[in-house]
Amino acid sequence: MSKRLCIADIINHTGAYGFALMLLALWAVLTGCPATAMPPQKLEMPDAIGLTTIPDSITTRMAVTDSLTVPGRTYAENGWLYRLRKYHYIDTRDESVRYPRFIDFCMRVYRWADRTFNSHDPNYVKGDGRNWKAMIVSDNWTDAYTFRPHKLSPIYMLSQPYANLGLTLKYMAASLSYSVDVGTIFSGNKPQHNKWDFGFSCALFNIELHYWKNDGGTYIRRFSEYNHGQLIKKYFEGLTLTGYQAMGYYFFNNKKFSWGAAQSNSNNQLRSAGSATLGFDVSSYTVDFDFTKLPTELLNVYDYPFDQYRFHYQSYRLIGGYSYNWVINKHLVANISAIPGMGISVSDYSSTYGAKRMFSIGGKGAAALSYYNKRFFAGINAALHLNGFINKRVGFASVIQNYQAAIGLKF
């Protein structure tokens, strides 16, 4: 049996007050009159995005050409071409600059990497705000060798300085350098000594790649007991060298210390600071000695068991040391670094002494003095790269000495 809903039941379920409101709403629908005497309420919304809202209308105050990030700068003024034409450079850290989609993605990745790998304490290190650097470099280098078979007198060799002239172009953290032997430019002779250098440096670490080639001989400075073991200078054309090296090291005090401030003019060191370093050194050397090409007076006292020697080996070393920046004044900063290392060397089957594993020594020493004033900078650098090995039958070491003077501009 079904129930019929009556007014008493409605009052019983809703209460007298609720029943009265229902009647009032029903009357408003039937008559089209307001159901309450309350005045219309103005709808208020927070104007967080530049919109003003009033009853029955919404007025937009944000124009398409307004800046989204920088007050007072229009949409067009944020374009990268406009900024480049007007200011002649673009601050890569400025997130208000508009780029094409792919370039914008790359810039976002770069800014993330810059914050992660290249942040400094602003009380100690300040960026120069320039991405590009171009410089002319007077690049002078020599290579020295120590060669000593077991129980025989050593031979010391030192090449004459190679006066190279080079160019270096640097963008952000990467740099590329190339230099040629100046002595061959006007003579028309084929260059016999050349080198390539590549570097990548940020606040956390520094990576270097080097290539050296000497195909023109050197000078013997000490040879067995000749001249009673005193220094001599005899030209020896029977030496060739090809060397590759990759090394990288981490800076522990990377917030207060900047390797590039003195070594590559990439930052301004405001206060003196230093940092311990730790890293790796991997190299491959091929060195050939043809002692049949010795001067006659040295051939007469030559007592080595072979006329020709070949060293072809790879070295793997752990390196670590300390680097220090000394701020002399606001325009001048000096650096001195010592990063020695040790590990193992593995010789190739073509080597005269075929010991597969040998104790290896190596590392790097460096010093620099840098001057900068606004966009102009100048500096001098010196670096030594040691590479050698020792076993029961022979000891060998090669030292590449590099001296540079550079002037350039930042833009």
Buried (B, 14 or more C-beta within 10 A) or exposed (E): EEEEEEEEEEEEEEEEEEBEEEEEEEEEEEEEEEEEEEEEEEEEEEEEEEEEEEEEEEEEEEEEEEBEEEEEBBEEBBBBEBBEEEEEEBBBEBEEBBBEEEEBEEBEEBBEEBEEEBBBBEEBBBBBEBBEBEBEBBBBBBBBBBBBBEEEBEBBBBBBEBBBBBBBBBEBBEBEBBBBBBBBEEEEEEBBBBBBBBBBBBBBBBBBBBEBBBBBBBBBBBBBEBBEEEEBEBEBBBBBBBBBBBBBBBBEBBBBBBBBBBBBBBBBBBEBBBBBBBBBBBBBBBBBBBBEBBBEEBEEEBEBEEBEBBBBBBBBBEBBBBBBBBBEEEEBBBBBBBBBBBBBBBBBEEBBBEBEEBEBBBBBBBBBBBBBEEEEBBBBBBBBBBBBBBBEEBBBBBBBBBBBEBEBEBE
